[in-house]
Amino acid sequence: MNQIFLITDIPGYSPQISRLLSMMNYARYTTLEAVKGLTVEQLDYLLDAQSNSIGALLLHYAAVEYAYQVATFEQRDLSEEELTRWGPALNLGDEGRANIKGNDLSYYLDRLNEVRQKTYELFATVDDNWLYTEEEFWHNKPANYYFMWFHVFEDEINHRGQIRLIRKRALA
């Protein structure tokens, strides 16, 4: 993290994967800064009956990243067992509100770190050519793994804006 503002080569990874990881690391750094010091009550705070909590959004990041590991490295959908574990965080909404609460910040950070560590391990096994593997994606549109992994941290950045808003309200 001492080179967080550099999009550059990372030892052990090919050039484009290094750049992708650099961007993912920066997105995660800013997320961690946004949630630093939050209590269980603040992590569970809901703006209204339809909103997601900060805790649910943090677990959503881990679930999305895990789902893309499975989709792109194993070329499969999540199993029933995996959906039991990750489904509420993937789906959010009522399911997330009912099932994701009462955890301290370290719980969410541990899930994020576990999944990210696996991402590092998986990315070390492929090269830049792998990023250009194409598959059908949303609405049967062509996409490559590069885009899919861009979406992982793009989704985090998008929801981080929600986290900042919720944090302001929860601390008010």
C-alpha positions as CSV (number, residue, x, y, z in Angstrom):
1,M,0.0,0.0,0.0
2,N,3.0,2.3,0.1
3,Q,2.6,2.8,-3.7
4,I,-1.1,3.2,-3.6
5,F,-1.1,6.2,-6.1
6,L,0.9,4.3,-8.7
7,I,-0.7,2.2,-11.4
8,T,2.4,0.2,-12.2
9,D,4.0,-3.3,-12.4
10,I,3.6,-5.5,-9.3
11,P,6.2,-8.3,-8.9
12,G,4.8,-11.7,-9.8
13,Y,2.1,-10.4,-12.1
14,S,2.0,-9.6,-15.8
15,P,1.8,-5.9,-16.8
16,Q,-2.0,-5.6,-17.4
17,I,-2.9,-7.7,-14.4
18,S,-0.5,-5.5,-12.4
19,R,-2.4,-2.4,-13.5
20,L,-5.7,-4.0,-12.8
21,L,-4.6,-5.0,-9.3
22,S,-3.2,-1.5,-8.8
23,M,-6.6,0.0,-9.5
24,M,-8.4,-2.6,-7.3
25,N,-5.9,-1.9,-4.5
26,Y,-6.6,1.9,-4.7
27,A,-10.4,1.3,-4.7
28,R,-10.0,-0.9,-1.6
29,Y,-7.8,1.6,0.1
30,T,-10.4,4.3,-0.2
31,T,-13.1,1.9,1.0
32,L,-11.1,1.1,4.1
33,E,-10.6,4.8,4.8
34,A,-14.3,5.3,4.5
35,V,-15.2,2.7,7.1
36,K,-12.4,3.2,9.5
37,G,-13.5,3.1,13.2
38,L,-17.2,2.3,12.6
39,T,-19.1,0.5,15.3
40,V,-21.5,-2.3,14.9
41,E,-24.4,0.1,15.3
42,Q,-23.0,2.3,12.5
43,L,-22.3,-0.7,10.3
44,D,-25.9,-1.8,10.7
45,Y,-27.5,1.7,10.3
46,L,-30.2,1.9,7.6
47,L,-31.2,5.3,6.1
48,D,-34.7,3.9,5.5
49,A,-36.6,0.6,5.1
50,Q,-35.3,0.1,1.6
51,S,-31.6,0.9,2.0
52,N,-28.6,-1.3,2.5
53,S,-26.3,-1.0,5.5
54,I,-22.6,-0.3,5.3
55,G,-21.9,-3.8,6.6
56,A,-24.1,-5.3,3.9
57,L,-22.3,-3.2,1.2
58,L,-18.9,-4.4,2.5
59,L,-19.9,-8.0,2.4
60,H,-21.4,-7.3,-1.1
61,Y,-17.9,-6.3,-2.3
62,A,-16.5,-9.6,-1.0
63,A,-19.4,-11.6,-2.5
64,V,-19.1,-9.9,-5.9
65,E,-15.3,-10.5,-6.0
66,Y,-15.8,-14.2,-5.0
67,A,-18.5,-14.7,-7.7
68,Y,-16.2,-13.3,-10.3
69,Q,-13.4,-15.6,-9.1
70,V,-15.7,-18.6,-9.7
71,A,-17.0,-17.3,-13.0
72,T,-13.7,-16.4,-14.6
73,F,-11.3,-18.9,-13.1
74,E,-13.6,-21.9,-12.7
75,Q,-16.1,-21.1,-15.5
76,R,-19.1,-21.9,-13.4
77,D,-22.0,-20.5,-11.4
78,L,-22.0,-20.4,-7.7
79,S,-23.1,-23.7,-6.1
80,E,-26.1,-23.9,-3.7
81,E,-23.7,-24.0,-0.8
82,E,-21.9,-20.9,-2.0
83,L,-25.3,-19.1,-2.6
84,T,-26.3,-19.9,0.9
85,R,-23.1,-18.2,2.1
86,W,-22.9,-15.3,-0.4
87,G,-26.5,-14.9,-1.7
88,P,-27.7,-12.3,0.9
89,A,-24.6,-10.2,0.1
90,L,-25.0,-10.5,-3.6
91,N,-28.7,-9.8,-3.6
92,L,-28.8,-7.2,-0.8
93,G,-32.3,-5.7,-0.4
94,D,-34.6,-7.6,2.0
95,E,-32.4,-10.6,2.1
96,G,-29.4,-8.6,3.0
97,R,-31.2,-6.6,5.6
98,A,-32.5,-9.7,7.3
99,N,-29.2,-11.6,7.3
100,I,-26.3,-9.2,7.4
101,K,-26.2,-7.4,10.7
102,G,-24.6,-7.6,14.1
103,N,-21.0,-8.0,12.9
104,D,-18.1,-5.8,13.9
105,L,-15.8,-4.1,11.4
106,S,-13.2,-6.8,11.7
107,Y,-15.7,-9.4,10.5
108,Y,-16.2,-7.6,7.2
109,L,-12.5,-6.7,6.8
110,D,-11.6,-10.4,7.3
111,R,-14.1,-11.4,4.6
112,L,-12.7,-8.7,2.2
113,N,-9.1,-9.8,2.9
114,E,-9.8,-13.5,2.5
115,V,-11.4,-13.0,-0.9
116,R,-8.8,-10.5,-2.0
117,Q,-5.9,-12.8,-1.0
118,K,-7.5,-15.5,-3.2
119,T,-7.8,-13.0,-6.0
120,Y,-4.0,-12.3,-5.7
121,E,-3.3,-16.0,-5.8
122,L,-5.5,-16.6,-8.8
123,F,-4.1,-13.7,-10.8
124,A,-0.6,-15.0,-10.3
125,T,-1.6,-18.1,-12.3
126,V,-2.6,-16.3,-15.5
127,D,-1.1,-13.7,-17.9
128,D,-2.4,-10.7,-19.8
129,N,-3.8,-12.9,-22.6
130,W,-6.2,-14.4,-20.1
131,L,-7.8,-11.0,-19.6
132,Y,-9.0,-11.0,-23.2
133,T,-10.9,-14.2,-22.9
134,E,-14.4,-13.4,-24.1
135,E,-17.8,-14.7,-22.9
136,E,-21.4,-13.6,-23.1
137,F,-22.2,-11.3,-20.2
138,W,-25.1,-9.1,-19.2
139,H,-28.0,-9.4,-21.7
140,N,-26.0,-11.7,-23.9
141,K,-23.4,-9.1,-24.8
142,P,-19.8,-10.0,-25.4
143,A,-17.4,-9.1,-22.6
144,N,-13.9,-10.1,-21.7
145,Y,-12.4,-11.0,-18.3
146,Y,-10.7,-7.6,-18.3
147,F,-14.1,-5.9,-18.3
148,M,-15.5,-8.3,-15.8
149,W,-12.7,-7.6,-13.3
150,F,-13.0,-3.9,-14.0
151,H,-16.6,-4.2,-12.9
152,V,-15.5,-5.8,-9.6
153,F,-13.8,-2.6,-8.5
154,E,-16.2,-0.3,-10.4
155,D,-19.0,-1.8,-8.3
156,E,-17.0,-1.1,-5.2
157,I,-16.4,2.5,-6.1
158,N,-20.0,3.0,-6.9
159,H,-21.2,1.6,-3.6
160,R,-18.5,3.5,-1.7
161,G,-20.4,6.6,-2.5
162,Q,-23.3,5.1,-0.7
163,I,-21.1,4.2,2.2
164,R,-19.9,7.7,2.6
165,L,-23.5,9.1,2.6
166,I,-24.7,6.4,5.1
167,R,-21.7,7.1,7.3
168,K,-22.5,10.9,7.4
169,R,-26.1,10.1,8.4
170,A,-25.2,7.4,10.9
171,L,-22.7,9.7,12.7
172,A,-25.1,12.7,12.6
